[in-house]
Amino acid sequence: MIIDSDDVCPIVLVQVMRAFRDSKDGEEIIVKTKWEVVIQELKKWCDETGNEYLGWEKEGDRAVIKIRVSKKK
């Protein structure tokens, strides 16, 4: 699932939460945003929730962040 958003950081995080809710275990969520603070917030979220933070890279003026969903409990 790809989220390509120009919205401010809190809105991007809400979009990720919605994508997580609709995703299956093992799926990747790719977030493209101009807000680099999202990088740290998603890493922190992954650490807190057990999802896998796969890293990020710069693509033009956007950060592309990849996470892998883990719905194992």
N, C-alpha and C positions, 0 to 999 in steps of 0.2 A: 504494500500500500504506500502511495506517495502523497505527502502533504506538501503542497507548494503554496506558501502563504506570505503575504506582505503585512499581515496583521501584527500588532504589538505582541510582545513576549507572552503575557498571560493568555491571550487568545490562542496563540500557537499551542501552548500547553494543554488547553482545553480540547483543541483539535486532536492532539495526540491521545488524550484520555479517551475520546470518542472512538478513535481508530483502534486503540487497545481493546476496548469493550467489544468491538465488532470483529476482532482478529482471532485467529486460531494459534495454538501453541506452535512455536517454531517459525512463524511468519516474520518477515522483516517490515519495519515501518521506516520509511525514508522521509526525512523532514528537510525541506529546502526553505531557508529563511534568511533575511538580511540582518536579523537580530542575533548577534553572536552570543549574547547572554543565554540564549536557549541551549547552547552547547553544555554549559555547566549545569543548567537546571535539569536537562534530560539525563546527564550522567548521574547526578544526585538522585533523580527519580528511579533510575535503573538500580542503583545501589540499594535504595530503600525498598524496592518492590520485587527484586530478584530477576528482573528482566536483564538482558545482556546488552551492554553498551558496546557497539562495534566500532565506534570512532567517528571522525568527521574529516571533511576536506573542504577546501575553498574552491568554489566554482564561480568565477567572475566576482560579483559583489555579494554572493550568497554563501552561506555555510550549508553544507549537506551533511546531515547527521543520520547515522544508521543505528537502529536498535533491533534486537531480536526479541520477540515476545516469548515469555515463559509463563505459562499458566499452570505449572505444576505446583502443588501445595504440599 
